Amino acid sequence: MNRASPMGNAPAPPGAGAFLQAPDARHLLGLEGLPRDTLLDLLESAARYRDRLRAHDPPTGELRGVTVCNAFFEDSTRTRVSFELAEQRLGAMHTSFSVSGSSLSKGETMLDTLRVLTAMHVNLVVVRHRSAGSTAFLARHLEAGVINAGDGEHEHPTQGLLDLLTLSDAWGGRFEGRRLAIVGDIAHSRVARSAIFGLTTLGGEVVLAGPPTLIPAEAESLGCTLAATVEEAMHGADAAMALRLQRERMDSGLLASLGEYSRVWGIQRERTALMKPGAVVLHPGPMNRGVEIAPDVADGVESRVLKQVENGLAVRCAVLARCAAALTEES
């Protein structure tokens, strides 16, 4: 299998600094630019961790002596809990930090807050922040390894990896020639960007569909094709991913109504019939049932939503182990 696929780095939004792809494995900042070999190695490692989890193997001591801080500046359920569980499974000492009641409310900057935490001998920080490029900025200024748990509208690399693992299961491990339809709020979706970068690096194709107001101007430059309708996007696809409408990031007036969105762009039962036999449906969660995805699809035989959640824990085990191993090699 040919694993070579070099890619360049993307520029940051104004003020965010360059989106660093660190030359070492201490950090995971995004899937863009990661070599094919690295992606496949992470997926293979995650599959091994998943086997152990399914076998109910006891927690290991792989991360004994490593301290991890989960610094979430935005709300999270799946990502935060799965990182915490992964840290426990691997034997790390861990703590979680949230904005509420922190020194940030007293005017402390994000960087100073993280510097204070890493001065307590924290080795890895898992960061979610509303600003694109925030984790790359931290990686340039902290001695600790930085794992991106979602930075604004930029990337969500561990979500991208768990989506790739879920698709690998559905597709028998072969990405070449496969097509994923991503439908919905592309403009505000870090999940979509990580899925695009990861899948195209592995030889897959991505088709985007959604309201014109929710399609970013640079969509085609990401290596995707655009479809005019959800039917066009899903016709002959090997998988479809419904994206949540991120109303917390939207300006007013981008959608006529939720009912209109569901009618025109929702992944509904009759639309799944347009896909190839055996095709699957993904959703990164949280789901707005009856809006971006119909309940009978979310709970149907083609749904892999709960498999994505299971794979998320395994992927985060693999990422933590990789970053921690790189710290050990440097010391």
C-alpha positions as CSV (number, residue, x, y, z in Angstrom):
1,M,0.0,0.0,0.0
2,N,1.4,3.4,-1.0
3,R,1.5,5.6,2.1
4,A,3.1,8.8,0.7
5,S,1.0,11.9,0.6
6,P,2.8,15.2,1.5
7,M,0.6,18.3,2.1
8,G,1.4,21.9,3.0
9,N,0.2,23.8,6.0
10,A,-2.8,26.1,5.9
11,P,-2.5,29.8,7.0
12,A,-4.2,30.9,10.2
13,P,-6.9,33.5,10.5
14,P,-5.6,37.0,11.3
15,G,-4.1,37.0,14.8
16,A,-4.1,33.3,15.3
17,G,-0.5,32.6,14.2
18,A,0.6,29.9,11.8
19,F,-1.1,26.6,12.1
20,L,1.9,24.7,13.2
21,Q,2.4,21.0,12.3
22,A,5.0,20.2,14.9
23,P,8.0,18.1,13.6
24,D,7.6,15.8,16.6
25,A,4.7,13.7,17.9
26,R,4.2,15.6,21.2
27,H,1.3,17.5,19.6
28,L,-1.8,16.6,17.6
29,L,-3.1,19.9,16.2
30,G,-4.9,18.8,13.0
31,L,-5.1,16.1,10.3
32,E,-4.2,18.5,7.6
33,G,-0.6,17.7,6.6
34,L,-0.3,14.5,8.5
35,P,1.4,11.8,6.4
36,R,-0.7,8.9,5.3
37,D,1.6,6.6,7.3
38,T,0.8,8.5,10.5
39,L,-2.9,8.3,9.9
40,L,-2.9,4.6,9.2
41,D,-0.6,4.0,12.3
42,L,-3.0,5.9,14.5
43,L,-6.0,3.9,13.1
44,E,-4.2,0.6,13.6
45,S,-3.3,1.6,17.2
46,A,-6.9,2.7,17.9
47,A,-8.2,-0.6,16.6
48,R,-5.9,-2.5,19.1
49,Y,-7.1,-0.3,22.0
50,R,-10.7,-1.0,21.0
51,D,-10.1,-4.7,21.1
52,R,-8.8,-4.4,24.6
53,L,-11.8,-2.3,25.6
54,R,-14.2,-4.8,24.2
55,A,-12.4,-7.6,26.0
56,H,-12.8,-5.7,29.3
57,D,-9.0,-5.8,29.9
58,P,-8.0,-4.0,33.1
59,P,-6.5,-0.5,32.8
60,T,-2.9,-0.3,31.9
61,G,0.0,1.7,33.3
62,E,1.2,3.0,29.9
63,L,0.9,6.6,31.0
64,R,2.0,6.1,34.6
65,G,4.0,9.2,35.5
66,V,2.3,11.4,32.9
67,T,0.0,14.2,34.0
68,V,-2.7,15.4,31.6
69,C,-4.9,18.5,31.9
70,N,-8.1,18.7,30.0
71,A,-8.6,22.4,29.4
72,F,-12.0,23.0,27.9
73,F,-12.9,26.6,27.1
74,E,-16.1,25.5,25.3
75,D,-18.8,23.0,26.3
76,S,-18.3,19.3,25.6
77,T,-19.7,15.9,26.6
78,R,-18.4,13.2,24.3
79,T,-14.9,14.6,23.7
80,R,-14.2,15.6,27.3
81,V,-15.6,12.4,28.9
82,S,-13.8,10.1,26.4
83,F,-10.5,11.8,27.0
84,E,-11.0,11.5,30.8
85,L,-11.8,7.8,30.4
86,A,-8.9,7.2,28.1
87,E,-6.5,8.9,30.5
88,Q,-7.8,6.6,33.3
89,R,-7.6,3.5,31.1
90,L,-3.9,4.3,30.4
91,G,-3.0,5.1,34.0
92,A,-2.3,8.8,33.7
93,M,-2.8,11.3,36.4
94,H,-5.4,13.7,35.1
95,T,-7.4,16.8,35.9
96,S,-10.0,18.8,34.1
97,F,-10.3,22.5,33.8
98,S,-13.3,24.6,32.8
99,V,-13.7,28.4,32.3
100,S,-16.4,28.8,34.9
101,G,-14.9,30.1,38.1
102,S,-11.4,30.2,36.7
103,S,-8.8,33.0,36.7
104,L,-9.9,33.8,33.1
105,S,-12.9,35.6,34.7
106,K,-10.4,37.8,36.5
107,G,-8.7,38.9,33.2
108,E,-5.9,36.2,32.9
109,T,-5.1,35.2,29.4
110,M,-5.5,31.7,28.0
111,L,-1.7,31.4,27.6
112,D,-1.0,32.5,31.1
113,T,-3.6,30.1,32.5
114,L,-2.0,27.2,30.6
115,R,1.5,28.3,31.6
116,V,0.3,28.2,35.3
117,L,-1.1,24.7,34.8
118,T,1.9,23.3,33.0
119,A,4.2,24.8,35.8
120,M,2.5,22.2,38.0
121,H,4.3,19.5,36.0
122,V,1.5,18.9,33.5
123,N,2.9,17.0,30.5
124,L,0.0,17.0,28.1
125,V,-2.8,19.5,27.7
126,V,-6.0,18.6,25.8
127,V,-7.5,21.9,24.7
128,R,-10.8,23.0,23.2
129,H,-11.2,26.7,22.4
130,R,-13.5,28.8,20.2
131,S,-10.6,30.5,18.4
132,A,-9.2,28.8,15.3
133,G,-5.4,28.4,15.6
134,S,-5.5,28.5,19.4
135,T,-3.9,25.1,19.9
136,A,-1.2,25.9,17.4
137,F,-0.5,29.1,19.3
138,L,-0.2,27.1,22.5
139,A,2.1,24.5,21.0
140,R,4.6,27.2,20.1
141,H,4.6,28.6,23.7
142,L,4.2,25.6,26.0
143,E,6.7,22.9,26.8
144,A,3.9,20.4,27.3
145,G,2.4,18.5,24.4
146,V,-0.8,19.9,23.0
147,I,-3.8,17.9,21.8
148,N,-6.4,19.8,19.8
149,A,-9.9,18.9,21.0
150,G,-11.5,21.4,18.7
151,D,-10.3,24.9,17.8
152,G,-13.1,27.1,16.5
153,E,-14.0,26.4,12.9
154,H,-10.6,25.0,12.1
155,E,-10.2,21.3,13.0
156,H,-11.2,18.5,15.4
157,P,-8.6,15.9,14.7
158,T,-9.6,13.2,17.2
159,Q,-13.2,13.4,15.8
160,G,-11.7,13.0,12.3
161,L,-9.8,10.0,13.4
162,L,-12.7,8.3,15.0
163,D,-14.8,9.0,11.8
164,L,-12.0,7.4,9.7
165,L,-11.9,4.3,12.0
166,T,-15.7,4.0,11.7
167,L,-15.5,4.3,7.9
168,S,-12.6,1.8,7.8
169,D,-14.8,-0.7,9.7
170,A,-17.7,-0.2,7.2
171,W,-15.5,-0.3,4.2
172,G,-13.3,-3.3,5.0
173,G,-10.2,-1.1,5.6
174,R,-10.2,0.3,2.0
175,F,-10.5,4.0,1.5
176,E,-9.3,4.3,-2.1
177,G,-12.3,5.0,-4.4
178,R,-14.8,5.4,-1.6
179,R,-17.0,8.5,-1.4
180,L,-18.3,10.3,1.6
181,A,-21.2,12.8,1.4
182,I,-21.0,15.5,4.1
183,V,-24.3,17.4,4.4
184,G,-25.2,20.5,6.4
185,D,-23.5,23.3,8.1
186,I,-20.1,23.0,6.4
187,A,-19.1,26.6,7.0
188,H,-18.9,26.3,10.8
189,S,-17.8,22.7,11.0
190,R,-14.3,21.8,12.3
191,V,-15.5,18.2,12.1
192,A,-16.0,18.5,8.3
193,R,-12.5,19.9,7.8
194,S,-10.8,17.1,9.7
195,A,-12.9,14.5,7.8
196,I,-11.9,16.1,4.5
197,F,-8.2,16.3,5.3
198,G,-8.1,12.8,6.6
199,L,-10.2,11.0,4.0
200,T,-8.6,12.7,1.0
201,T,-5.1,11.8,2.3
202,L,-6.2,8.2,2.5
203,G,-7.4,8.2,-1.1
204,G,-11.2,8.8,-0.6
205,E,-13.4,11.4,-2.1
206,V,-15.6,13.9,-0.3
207,V,-18.8,15.6,-1.7
208,L,-20.3,18.5,0.1
209,A,-23.9,19.7,0.1
210,G,-25.8,22.3,2.1
211,P,-27.5,25.6,2.0
212,P,-25.4,28.1,0.0
213,T,-25.2,30.3,3.1
214,L,-23.5,27.5,5.0
215,I,-20.9,26.5,2.3
216,P,-17.5,28.2,2.8
217,A,-16.1,30.1,-0.1
218,E,-13.0,28.0,-0.1
219,A,-14.8,24.6,-0.1
220,E,-13.5,23.4,-3.4
221,S,-10.0,24.4,-2.5
222,L,-10.1,21.8,0.3
223,G,-10.1,19.0,-2.4
224,C,-13.9,18.4,-2.4
225,T,-16.6,18.6,-4.9
226,L,-19.9,20.5,-4.4
227,A,-23.3,19.1,-5.0
228,A,-26.3,21.3,-5.7
229,T,-28.7,19.1,-3.7
230,V,-28.5,16.5,-0.9
231,E,-29.9,13.9,-3.4
232,E,-27.0,14.6,-5.8
233,A,-24.5,14.3,-2.9
234,M,-25.9,11.0,-1.6
235,H,-26.5,9.3,-4.9
236,G,-24.0,6.4,-5.1
237,A,-22.2,7.5,-1.9
238,D,-20.5,4.9,0.3
239,A,-21.4,6.9,3.4
240,A,-23.1,10.1,4.5
241,M,-22.3,12.4,7.4
242,A,-25.0,14.8,8.7
243,L,-23.6,17.8,10.5
244,R,-25.3,19.6,13.4
245,L,-26.5,23.2,12.7
246,Q,-24.2,25.2,14.9
247,R,-26.5,28.0,15.7
248,E,-24.2,29.3,18.4
249,R,-21.7,30.2,15.7
250,M,-24.1,31.6,13.1
251,D,-25.2,35.1,12.2
252,S,-28.9,35.6,12.0
253,G,-30.6,35.2,8.6
254,L,-28.5,32.2,7.4
255,L,-31.5,29.9,7.5
256,A,-35.1,30.5,6.6
257,S,-36.3,28.0,9.2
258,L,-35.4,24.7,10.8
259,G,-38.5,23.1,9.1
260,E,-37.3,24.3,5.7
261,Y,-33.8,23.0,6.4
262,S,-35.0,19.6,7.4
263,R,-37.2,19.3,4.3
264,V,-34.5,20.4,1.8
265,W,-31.3,19.2,3.4
266,G,-32.2,16.6,6.1
267,I,-30.9,13.0,5.8
268,Q,-34.2,11.2,5.6
269,R,-35.1,7.5,4.9
270,E,-35.9,8.0,1.2
271,R,-32.6,9.8,0.7
272,T,-30.5,7.0,2.2
273,A,-31.9,4.7,-0.5
274,L,-29.9,6.7,-3.0
275,M,-26.6,5.5,-1.5
276,K,-24.8,2.3,-2.4
277,P,-26.0,-1.0,-0.8
278,G,-24.4,-1.3,2.6
279,A,-23.6,2.4,2.9
280,V,-23.5,3.9,6.4
281,V,-24.6,7.2,8.0
282,L,-22.5,9.1,10.5
283,H,-23.3,12.1,12.8
284,P,-20.6,13.7,15.1
285,G,-23.3,14.6,17.7
286,P,-25.0,16.1,19.4
287,M,-27.9,15.3,17.1
288,N,-30.9,17.5,16.4
289,R,-33.3,14.7,15.6
290,G,-35.8,15.7,13.0
291,V,-33.7,18.5,11.7
292,E,-30.4,17.4,10.2
293,I,-31.2,13.7,10.5
294,A,-34.5,11.8,10.7
295,P,-35.1,9.7,13.9
296,D,-35.6,6.5,11.9
297,V,-32.2,7.1,10.2
298,A,-30.4,8.0,13.4
299,D,-31.6,4.7,14.9
300,G,-31.6,2.7,11.7
301,V,-29.4,-0.2,10.5
302,E,-27.2,2.1,8.5
303,S,-26.5,4.4,11.5
304,R,-23.0,4.2,13.0
305,V,-23.5,7.0,15.6
306,L,-22.9,4.8,18.7
307,K,-20.0,3.1,16.9
308,Q,-18.4,6.5,16.5
309,V,-18.7,7.1,20.2
310,E,-17.1,3.8,21.0
311,N,-14.3,4.4,18.5
312,G,-13.8,7.9,20.1
313,L,-12.5,6.3,23.3
314,A,-10.1,4.0,21.4
315,V,-8.8,6.8,19.2
316,R,-8.1,9.1,22.2
317,C,-6.2,6.2,23.9
318,A,-4.1,5.9,20.7
319,V,-3.5,9.7,20.5
320,L,-2.6,10.1,24.2
321,A,-0.2,7.1,24.0
322,R,1.5,8.5,20.9
323,C,2.0,12.0,22.4
324,A,3.2,10.6,25.7
325,A,5.7,8.3,24.0
326,A,7.1,11.3,22.1
327,L,7.6,13.1,25.5
328,T,9.5,10.1,26.8
329,E,11.7,10.0,23.8
330,E,12.6,13.7,24.3
331,S,13.4,13.4,28.0
